[in-house]
Amino acid sequence: MSPAQSRAARGLLGWSEADLAAKVGLDERLVRDFEGGYGDPPSGQIEALRSALCAAGAVFTAAPNQGVHLTEASGVDEGTRLGALTTENDR
């Protein structure tokens, strides 16, 4: 997982740096430094961050293009899809 993928996954999940750090019992500074490209955290800590994001529904892609998306059953409420809007949704 790259720093950019970690930031993107947090954004998709609506998590702050503090939220992610709390999920794995690490210091918020570690998340901030990793995502900012500072320092060299142990691979085990990066894996712990990645595991927490994956457990919440983040899916990381590698070659040829690195990216991240959410699983369809991630539990994140995306609201009502355009095709499903009716007058009943307004009540």
N, C-alpha and C positions, 0 to 999 in steps of 0.2 A: 504494500500500500504506500503510495506516495503522499507527501504532505498535501498536495492539491486534492487528491482523492479523499483524504481525511476531512478537509475543510468542506468539500462538496457534499460528502455523506452527512456531516453534521447539519449542513444547511437544509438538505432534503428532509432530514428528520426533525428539524426545528430545535436542535440541541445547541447549547452554548459550549464553550471550552470547559467550563466548570461542570456542566452536566456530564460530558463524556468522561472527564477525569473522575468524577464521583462514581460512575458506573463500574470502574475498574479499580478504584481505591488508589489512584495516583494523584499527584499534585497537578493542579491546573497549569502551573508553569511548564511542566513537561509537555503538555498538549500544545500550549502556545509556542514553545520553542521548536517542537517538532514541525508543526504546521508552518512556522515562519522560516524553516530551513536552518535553524540554529542548533548547534550541539549535535551530538550523535548518540541518541538514546539506545540502550540495549535492544536487540531485536525482539526479545521477550516482551518488552513493554510495548513496542509497536504492535506486536501480535495481539496483545491483550486489548489494545485500542481497536484493532481491526475486528477482533472477535465480538466485542461489544456492539460495534456498528452492524456487523453481519447479523447478530442475534436480533437486532431491531428491524432488520429487513433490508439493509444495504447489500448490494451485489456489486463486487468490484470486477472490472474487466481489465485485461492486460493487452498484449499485442494483438493487432497492430496499433490500436488506439487505446490508451488508458482512459478509463472512465468509471462512473458509478451510477447506478440507478436503484430504485426501490423495487422489491418484489411486489407483486400485485396484492398479496395478502399481508402487507407490512403493518396494517392497522392504522396507517396515517389517513386521516379524513381529508379527502381531496374535495369535498363538497359534492354538489350535484352536477353531473355531466350535462353539457349543453343539450344533447339529444333527449335527456330525461326531464327537462324542465317542463312543468305544467303549472296551471293556476293553483293546483293543489299544493305545490311546493311552497307557495307563499304563505300558507297558513301555519 
